[in-house]
Amino acid sequence: MKCEICRKKIEETFLKKMIGTYVKDDKGKKHTVCFECQKKFPKKEDILKKL
């Protein structure tokens, strides 16, 4: 899986859970965001602007 902001590969834990999050836009589509981008853009609105 890749981050939709920085295009880097998202790390996974040993149980295959991603270290990051999903963000839903207004239409209900899920976008993947890595941990680093999550720290750069703490608010959901900021993340959606970068997509």
C-alpha positions in Angstrom: 0.0 0.0 0.0 1.2 3.5 -0.8 0.5 6.9 0.8 -1.6 9.0 -1.5 0.1 12.2 -0.5 3.9 11.4 -0.6 3.7 8.1 -2.6 5.9 6.2 -0.2 5.2 2.6 0.8 3.3 2.4 4.1 4.9 0.3 6.7 3.1 -2.7 8.2 3.2 -4.4 11.6 3.9 -8.1 11.8 0.1 -8.7 11.8 -0.2 -6.9 8.4 -1.8 -3.8 9.9 -0.7 -0.6 8.3 1.1 2.1 10.3 -1.1 5.0 9.2 -4.7 5.7 8.6 -7.6 5.9 6.2 -9.3 9.2 5.5 -12.7 9.4 3.9 -13.5 12.3 1.6 -17.0 13.9 1.0 -17.9 11.2 -1.5 -17.1 8.4 0.9 -13.9 7.2 -0.9 -11.1 6.0 1.5 -7.6 7.4 1.0 -4.5 5.9 2.7 -2.2 8.2 4.6 1.2 7.3 6.1 2.3 8.1 9.7 4.7 10.8 8.6 2.1 12.7 6.5 -0.3 12.3 9.4 2.2 14.2 11.6 2.7 16.9 9.0 -1.1 17.5 8.5 -2.9 16.9 11.8 -6.3 18.0 10.7 -8.5 16.0 8.3 -9.2 19.1 6.2 -5.5 19.7 5.6 -5.0 16.1 4.4 -7.9 16.3 2.0 -6.5 19.5 0.5 -3.2 17.8 -0.2 -5.0 14.9 -2.0 
